Amino acid sequence: MKMTLRALLGATVSLTLAQGAFADVITIATVNNGDMIRMQGYTEDFTAKTGHTVEWVTLEENVLRERVTTDITTKGGQFDIMTIGMYETPIWGKNGWLVPLNDLSAEYDAADILPAMAGGLSYDGTLYAAPFYGESSMIMYRTDLMEKAGLSMPEAPTWDFIREAAAKMTDRANDVNGICLRGKAGWGEGGAFITAMSNSFGARWFDEEWKPTFDGDAWKNTLTFFKGMMDESGPAGYATNGFNENLSLFQQGKCGMWIDATVAASFVTNPKDSSVADKVGFALAPDTGLGKRSNWLWAWALAIPAGTQKEAAAKQFIEWATSKGYIEMVAAKEGWANVPPGARTSLYENPEYQKVPFAKMTLDSILSANPNAPTVDPVPYVVSKP
């Protein structure tokens, strides 16, 4: 009996040492958006399940893009996982800079990823990044201020309606701006919004012969409309506001309307953070009647740079963070409205999630975006989120 007990104790110690020997510390670069911050708060669950620990490098959007692009192109090796999107993934996958994600487990169910997201994160049919959340853009607006202005928001409004509503909702004396939009420099900040807006005005970056078109009437109309509306009804300093700045303004009750990423819906309707949580409505991004809405298609996704020495642990983290199980964990702890949206088909088939007030509009916005035909006139390029 003593020998058996000693043998069992020895086996236990050996197993513990073996688990420790295979435990890694992985470094993840990510953006300072709310869903990513929330993910960091659940890291202990990943560590408990795998033994691996995580070091986070959390950066503002423009800085993140600069850091991860520099690291991947110079083979710097600073990160085991990078948070990237639909622009970088196909290019970097083609170049062999990313580890293919074509061997994820059957339990993970990669086929459940929304086709629009999987397509944008693949090259030549191979997935190179897994979406943590997916998004388009839509209108978030104050229902009480819209009613006070004597207007009713259409499900699919025009830009002319938005400008009229913004002017009527503006109340400078009470620090209420009729509309808040990105103006901050950066291709993922103001550049994303202005480009999506320009698509609905008939503008293109390049024509079919790759000739720049920025001196055309469509671009002039876009920028003149944007500046005129924001001067009339936008916040002071709007040219330096990005996603996070406008989110803060909206949550404080200082915006009548905000047109931005669909993922923001959970933050503006969360009573813990938003003073107007029970007064928010949603509508499709505006158009000008030319057949294209001013919305984008995007995913913040997790990818593994080729050359990492911790590929197995990195894949385990990606499976954990972008799984159905992670969604269910967040739902159990924080409610269905706070789960990462836009990535999995099963989420939108879930009766509980269908009760979330912005779920349908988010999916409708995602499905209405067409990166392969983003403009009124044909172009030789694809646009997800500039």
KEBA-431100 format. One record per residue (C-alpha): residue number from 1; residue in one letter; x negated, y, z negated. Coordinates in pm, 1 decimal, decimal comma. Each point is the difference from the previous one (the first is absolute). Layout:
PT     k   r          X          Y          Z
PT   NUM   A          X          Y          Z
...
END
This chain:
PT     k   r          X          Y          Z
PT     1   M        0,0        0,0        0,0
PT     2   K     -287,3      236,9      -84,6
PT     3   M     -163,1      -73,1      332,8
PT     4   T      326,6       67,7      180,9
PT     5   L       49,6      330,3     -181,6
PT     6   R     -360,4      100,6       69,5
PT     7   A       43,9      -88,8      364,2
PT     8   L      318,0      203,8       22,7
PT     9   L     -166,2      300,5     -164,4
PT    10   G     -293,3      -34,3      235,7
PT    11   A      231,2      -12,3      300,9
PT    12   T      184,0      309,6     -122,6
PT    13   V     -324,1      193,7      -39,9
PT    14   S     -116,9     -115,5      343,1
PT    15   L      330,4      109,9      157,9
PT    16   T      -21,2      340,4     -167,9
PT    17   L     -355,5       46,7      123,1
PT    18   A      100,0     -107,7      349,1
PT    19   Q      285,0      249,4        8,7
PT    20   G     -232,1      276,5     -120,4
PT    21   A     -259,8      -94,3      258,3
PT    22   F      248,3       46,5      281,3
PT    23   A      149,9      325,6     -131,0
PT    24   D      -88,6      307,0      205,8
PT    25   V       20,8      374,1      -44,2
PT    26   I      150,1      150,6      315,8
PT    27   T      -12,2      368,6       89,7
PT    28   I      305,0      149,6      169,1
PT    29   A       25,3      340,1      168,4
PT    30   T      352,9      136,6        0,7
PT    31   V      205,2      314,5       42,2
PT    32   N      141,5      197,2     -294,2
PT    33   N      364,4      -59,6       94,4
PT    34   G      253,0     -101,4     -262,5
PT    35   D       42,9     -360,6      114,4
PT    36   M     -375,6      -55,5       -7,2
PT    37   I      -25,2      150,8     -348,0
PT    38   R      279,2     -234,7     -108,7
PT    39   M     -186,2     -297,6      147,9
PT    40   Q     -304,6       83,1     -209,1
PT    41   G      213,1      -20,6     -311,2
PT    42   Y       79,3     -364,7       76,1
PT    43   T     -357,8     -110,1       65,8
PT    44   E       -8,8     -198,4     -325,1
PT    45   D      256,7     -237,7      150,9
PT    46   F     -236,6      -72,3      290,1
PT    47   T     -292,2      -53,1     -238,7
PT    48   A      204,3     -232,8     -219,6
PT    49   K       95,8     -212,9      301,9
PT    50   T     -340,4      -13,1      172,4
PT    51   G     -271,0       99,3     -247,3
PT    52   H     -120,8      272,7      237,7
PT    53   T      -25,4      359,2     -118,0
PT    54   V       39,3      317,8      202,4
PT    55   E     -183,6      329,9       18,9
PT    56   W      207,5      276,2      161,3
PT    57   V     -122,1      293,2      205,7
PT    58   T      307,9      222,8       32,3
PT    59   L      -27,4      291,6      241,9
PT    60   E      205,3      275,3      159,8
PT    61   E      117,6     -101,0      348,4
PT    62   N     -246,4      200,7      207,2
PT    63   V     -293,7      -98,0     -222,2
PT    64   L       99,4     -367,1        8,4
PT    65   R       -2,3       -4,7      379,9
PT    66   E     -340,4      163,8       11,6
PT    67   R     -151,1     -236,1     -258,1
PT    68   V      130,5     -327,5      142,4
PT    69   T      -78,1       98,6      360,0
PT    70   T     -357,1       87,8      -94,4
PT    71   D      -39,5     -320,6     -197,1
PT    72   I      137,8     -232,6      269,0
PT    73   T     -192,9      159,6      287,3
PT    74   T     -332,3        5,9     -189,5
PT    75   K       56,6     -342,8     -159,7
PT    76   G      -45,4      163,9     -336,7
PT    77   G      165,1     -281,7     -191,4
PT    78   Q      144,0      218,9     -276,0
PT    79   F      345,4     -159,6       11,7
PT    80   D      142,2     -351,6        7,4
PT    81   I      348,8      125,6       93,1
PT    82   M       92,2      321,0      180,0
PT    83   T      336,4      171,6       19,9
PT    84   I       45,2       87,3      367,1
PT    85   G      285,8       40,9      247,0
PT    86   M      128,8      -70,5      348,0
PT    87   Y     -248,3      231,8      168,1
PT    88   E     -317,5     -160,9     -130,3
PT    89   T      104,7     -364,0      -21,1
PT    90   P       25,6      -98,3      371,3
PT    91   I     -317,3      193,4       87,5
PT    92   W     -204,1     -139,7     -285,5
PT    93   G      139,6     -348,3       55,7
PT    94   K     -100,7       13,4      366,6
PT    95   N     -349,9      111,0     -100,9
PT    96   G      -40,7     -294,3     -237,5
PT    97   W      -21,1      226,8     -302,8
PT    98   L      284,8     -169,1     -190,9
PT    99   V       59,0     -352,4     -127,7
PT   100   P      297,0     -164,3      180,5
PT   101   L      295,2      -82,2     -223,8
PT   102   N      111,9     -299,1      203,0
PT   103   D      -43,8     -255,7     -278,3
PT   104   L      223,5      138,2     -274,3
PT   105   S      186,5     -261,5     -201,2
PT   106   A      334,4     -149,3      101,4
PT   107   E      147,5      132,1     -326,0
PT   108   Y      -98,0      354,0      101,4
PT   109   D      229,5      -26,7      305,2
PT   110   A     -168,9      234,0      245,8
PT   111   A      291,2      -52,3      240,0
PT   112   D      215,8      201,0     -241,0
PT   113   I     -193,9      320,8       71,0
PT   114   L      216,5      238,3      203,5
PT   115   P      -96,2      -41,1      368,3
PT   116   A      -59,8      373,9       40,3
PT   117   M     -252,5       -9,9     -284,4
PT   118   A     -170,7     -323,3      102,6
PT   119   G      -32,2      123,2      357,2
PT   120   G     -160,4      327,2     -101,2
PT   121   L     -247,8     -175,3     -228,6
PT   122   S     -113,2     -259,3      252,8
PT   123   Y     -236,6      -21,6      293,6
PT   124   D       51,6     -257,3      273,4
PT   125   G      260,4     -178,5     -211,4
PT   126   T     -217,8      -30,6     -311,8
PT   127   L       91,3      176,4     -324,9
PT   128   Y     -291,6      203,6     -138,6
PT   129   A      173,5      185,6     -283,0
PT   130   A      298,4      -81,1     -220,2
PT   131   P      253,4      278,0      -65,6
PT   132   F       33,4      105,3     -362,4
PT   133   Y      283,6      223,0      109,5
PT   134   G      140,3      114,4      331,8
PT   135   E      164,2      326,9       86,1
PT   136   S      147,7      230,7      252,3
PT   137   S      106,4      356,9      -75,0
PT   138   M      345,1      135,1      -80,2
PT   139   I      182,8      294,9     -152,9
PT   140   M       43,0       15,2     -376,7
PT   141   Y      233,6      278,2     -102,6
PT   142   R      181,8      149,8     -296,7
PT   143   T      365,1      -93,6       29,5
PT   144   D      105,6      271,7     -244,2
PT   145   L     -178,9      276,0      191,7
PT   146   M      131,4     -125,0      331,7
PT   147   E      353,6       14,3     -138,1
PT   148   K      -63,0      346,1     -146,3
PT   149   A     -115,9      115,9      346,0
PT   150   G      333,9     -117,1      143,1
PT   151   L     -163,1     -260,7      222,6
PT   152   S       13,1     -376,0       40,6
PT   153   M     -313,9     -189,3      100,4
PT   154   P       49,7     -213,1      312,7
PT   155   E     -151,9     -346,2       -6,3
PT   156   A     -211,1       96,8      303,3
PT   157   P      -43,3      382,2       -2,9
PT   158   T     -168,6      233,4      245,6
PT   159   W     -284,3      236,9      -80,3
PT   160   D      233,7      295,1       57,2
PT   161   F      229,0     -129,9     -273,6
PT   162   I     -296,4      -50,9     -234,3
PT   163   R     -121,1      357,1       52,5
PT   164   E      347,7      140,5      -59,5
PT   165   A       43,8     -210,3     -313,8
PT   166   A     -344,7       93,4     -130,8
PT   167   A       76,2      369,9       30,9
PT   168   K      332,4      -36,8     -181,2
PT   169   M     -149,7     -212,8     -279,7
PT   170   T     -291,5      235,4      -67,8
PT   171   D       32,6      193,1     -325,4
PT   172   R     -320,0      195,5      -59,6
PT   173   A      129,0      150,4     -325,2
PT   174   N       26,7     -348,8     -152,2
PT   175   D     -313,4     -139,6      165,3
PT   176   V      192,8     -232,2      232,3
PT   177   N     -146,6      -50,6      347,2
PT   178   G      236,8     -122,7      266,4
PT   179   I     -258,8     -237,9      144,7
PT   180   C     -339,9     -145,6      -92,0
PT   181   L     -222,3     -147,1      272,9
PT   182   R     -364,7      -98,4       27,9
PT   183   G     -234,8      271,4      118,8
PT   184   K     -323,4     -126,3     -152,4
PT   185   A     -286,0      -58,1      242,9
PT   186   G      -78,2     -363,4       76,7
PT   187   W      115,5     -257,8      251,1
PT   188   G      184,8     -187,7     -272,6
PT   189   E      148,5      314,7     -153,1
PT   190   G      126,8      293,2      208,0
PT   191   G     -130,1     -167,8      313,2
PT   192   A      233,9     -293,3      -53,5
PT   193   F      304,9      216,5      -49,1
PT   194   I      -65,8      250,3      279,2
PT   195   T      -69,6     -277,8      251,5
PT   196   A      319,7     -187,7      -90,9
PT   197   M      193,6      326,5       23,5
PT   198   S     -157,4       83,7      336,0
PT   199   N      111,8     -334,8      141,9
PT   200   S      362,1      103,7      -52,4
PT   201   F      -65,9      332,5      177,1
PT   202   G     -134,9     -178,1      308,2
PT   203   A     -368,6       64,3      -69,4
PT   204   R     -291,0     -235,8       65,8
PT   205   W     -364,2        3,3     -102,5
PT   206   F     -100,2     -121,8      346,4
PT   207   D      180,8      -67,4      325,3
PT   208   E      -29,7     -328,9      189,5
PT   209   E     -331,7      113,6      149,6
PT   210   W     -142,8       70,6     -348,0
PT   211   K       14,4      375,5       53,6
PT   212   P       66,5      200,7     -321,0
PT   213   T      338,3      171,8       -5,7
PT   214   F      -34,2      228,3     -302,5
PT   215   D       40,4      313,0      210,8
PT   216   G      344,7     -104,9      121,9
PT   217   D      340,6      140,4      -93,4
PT   218   A       96,9     -306,2     -206,7
PT   219   W     -287,5       51,8     -243,3
PT   220   K       67,5      373,2      -13,4
PT   221   N      365,5      -67,3      -79,9
PT   222   T      -90,4     -251,9     -270,2
PT   223   L     -246,5      223,4     -181,8
PT   224   T      208,0      315,7       37,6
PT   225   F      303,7     -178,6     -143,0
PT   226   F     -199,9     -153,6     -285,4
PT   227   K     -163,6      326,1     -106,0
PT   228   G      318,0      203,1       36,2
PT   229   M      202,2     -242,0     -211,3
PT   230   M     -268,8      -33,5     -267,3
PT   231   D      -52,9      377,2      -22,6
PT   232   E      376,2       40,4      -43,9
PT   233   S       71,8     -284,0     -236,8
PT   234   G     -319,5     -176,5     -109,6
PT   235   P     -204,1       34,7     -318,8
PT   236   A     -285,6      243,6      -41,0
PT   237   G     -326,7     -158,8      108,8
PT   238   Y      171,9     -267,4      208,9
PT   239   A     -307,4      -17,6      226,5
PT   240   T     -191,3     -174,6     -282,0
PT   241   N      276,8     -239,1     -109,3
PT   242   G      -18,4     -372,0       77,2
PT   243   F      202,7     -300,3     -112,3
PT   244   N      -77,7       22,4     -370,5
PT   245   E       48,3      377,1      -22,0
PT   246   N      341,4      -15,4      166,4
PT   247   L      100,9     -298,3     -211,0
PT   248   S      -70,6      203,0     -313,1
PT   249   L      199,2      297,4      129,9
PT   250   F      298,1     -218,7       86,7
PT   251   Q       -3,9     -176,9     -335,1
PT   252   Q       -1,2      338,5     -173,6
PT   253   G      313,1      106,1      188,3
PT   254   K     -183,1      252,0      218,4
PT   255   C       87,4     -148,6      341,7
PT   256   G      334,8      -20,5      170,9
PT   257   M     -132,3     -245,0      260,2
PT   258   W     -317,3     -196,4       46,9
PT   259   I      -80,6     -196,6      317,7
PT   260   D     -271,4     -251,9      -72,7
PT   261   A      -87,1     -363,3      -59,4
PT   262   T      291,1     -227,2      -84,3
PT   263   V     -205,0     -143,0     -286,8
PT   264   A       55,0      327,0     -189,2
PT   265   A      366,0      -87,5      -52,4
PT   266   S      -71,7     -208,3     -309,0
PT   267   F     -190,0      288,6     -159,8
PT   268   V      255,4      273,9       64,3
PT   269   T      280,4     -221,1     -135,0
PT   270   N     -185,9     -116,7     -311,1
PT   271   P      149,1      183,7     -300,7
PT   272   K     -324,7      -44,0     -192,7
PT   273   D     -180,9      228,4      243,0
PT   274   S      260,9      192,0      199,2
PT   275   S      224,0      271,4     -141,0
PT   276   V      236,0      -43,4      297,5
PT   277   A        7,9     -381,8       10,4
PT   278   D      380,1      -19,4       10,2
PT   279   K       37,8      266,7      269,7
PT   280   V     -194,6     -146,2      295,0
PT   281   G      137,6     -104,4      338,4
PT   282   F     -173,4     -146,6      305,1
PT   283   A       20,4       38,1      377,0
PT   284   L     -197,8      -90,7      310,9
PT   285   A     -283,6      230,0      102,2
PT   286   P      121,2      279,9      232,9
PT   287   D       -5,6       18,0      377,4
PT   288   T       61,0      264,2      266,8
PT   289   G      230,9     -205,3      219,3
PT   290   L     -279,7     -126,6      224,4
PT   291   G       22,4     -360,7     -115,5
PT   292   K     -286,7      -16,9     -250,7
PT   293   R       23,5       52,7     -373,3
PT   294   S     -284,4      154,7     -197,8
PT   295   N      -91,3     -308,4     -200,3
PT   296   W     -306,8     -218,0      -14,4
PT   297   L      -77,6     -362,9      -77,8
PT   298   W     -268,5      -75,9     -256,1
PT   299   A     -119,5     -248,7     -256,3
PT   300   W     -249,9       36,8     -278,4
PT   301   A     -163,1     -339,5       18,7
PT   302   L     -277,5     -199,6     -162,7
PT   303   A     -288,5     -127,6      211,9
PT   304   I     -329,4     -176,6      -68,0
PT   305   P     -316,0      140,7      160,7
PT   306   A     -207,9     -260,8      179,7
PT   307   G     -317,1      -79,7     -190,0
PT   308   T      146,0       14,3     -350,2
PT   309   Q     -146,2     -262,7     -230,0
PT   310   K      335,0      -40,1     -176,2
PT   311   E      233,1      -92,8      284,0
PT   312   A      183,5     -276,5     -187,0
PT   313   A       76,6      220,8     -301,1
PT   314   A      100,7      286,9      229,1
PT   315   K      248,5     -223,7      184,5
PT   316   Q      144,5     -109,9     -333,8
PT   317   F       56,3      364,2      -93,2
PT   318   I      165,3       79,5      331,6
PT   319   E      231,4     -297,3      -35,7
PT   320   W       89,2      110,5     -354,2
PT   321   A       54,8      369,8       76,6
PT   322   T      202,8      -40,8      320,2
PT   323   S      202,8     -305,4     -100,8
PT   324   K      367,3      -57,2      -70,3
PT   325   G     -105,5      -78,8     -355,9
PT   326   Y     -151,1      345,3      -48,4
PT   327   I      321,0      162,0      124,2
PT   328   E      204,4     -210,5     -240,3
PT   329   M     -232,1       86,9     -289,8
PT   330   V       36,2      374,2       59,5
PT   331   A      377,0      -37,0       39,6
PT   332   A       24,9     -185,8     -332,2
PT   333   K     -202,3      262,9     -184,1
PT   334   E       98,1      324,2      174,3
PT   335   G      310,3      -68,1      209,8
PT   336   W       51,2      -75,9      367,6
PT   337   A      -20,5      367,5       99,5
PT   338   N     -368,2        3,3      -97,9
PT   339   V     -131,3     -299,7      195,3
PT   340   P     -235,8       64,0      294,6
PT   341   P      230,3       36,3      302,8
PT   342   G      -14,7      -59,1      371,9
PT   343   A     -222,9     -305,5       19,9
PT   344   R      211,1     -317,1      -25,8
PT   345   T      317,0     -112,0      175,8
PT   346   S      119,1     -187,4     -308,0
PT   347   L        9,3      321,1     -202,6
PT   348   Y      264,4      149,3      229,6
PT   349   E      199,1     -324,2       -8,6
PT   350   N        5,1        5,1     -380,9
PT   351   P      349,2       98,3     -128,0
PT   352   E     -152,3      174,6     -301,7
PT   353   Y     -226,1      215,4      213,5
PT   354   Q      285,4       81,9      236,0
PT   355   K      158,1      188,6     -292,3
PT   356   V     -292,9      245,5       -7,3
PT   357   P      134,7      326,6      150,1
PT   358   F     -288,0       57,3      240,3
PT   359   A      -59,9     -361,0      108,7
PT   360   K      209,5        8,0      317,7
PT   361   M     -123,4      341,1      114,7
PT   362   T     -359,7     -108,3      -51,7
PT   363   L       48,9     -308,6      214,0
PT   364   D      193,8      195,3      265,3
PT   365   S     -283,9      253,9       15,3
PT   366   I     -263,3     -272,1       35,6
PT   367   L      196,2     -173,7      273,9
PT   368   S       57,4      325,5      189,2
PT   369   A     -373,0       75,0       28,5
PT   370   N     -169,6     -126,0      315,9
PT   371   P     -379,9       45,8       -2,0
PT   372   N      -24,4     -142,4      351,5
PT   373   A      232,3      267,5      140,9
PT   374   P      -23,0      286,7     -249,4
PT   375   T       52,9      291,9      238,1
PT   376   V      265,3      132,0      237,9
PT   377   D     -233,9      -25,2      300,6
PT   378   P     -233,4     -300,6       47,3
PT   379   V     -343,9       -2,4     -162,6
PT   380   P     -299,9     -235,0       23,7
PT   381   Y      -36,7      -36,4     -376,9
PT   382   V      177,4     -148,9     -300,8
PT   383   V      107,4      214,8     -294,9
PT   384   S       68,8     -144,8     -345,6
PT   385   K      -84,3      274,3     -247,4
PT   386   P     -263,8      242,7      130,0
END
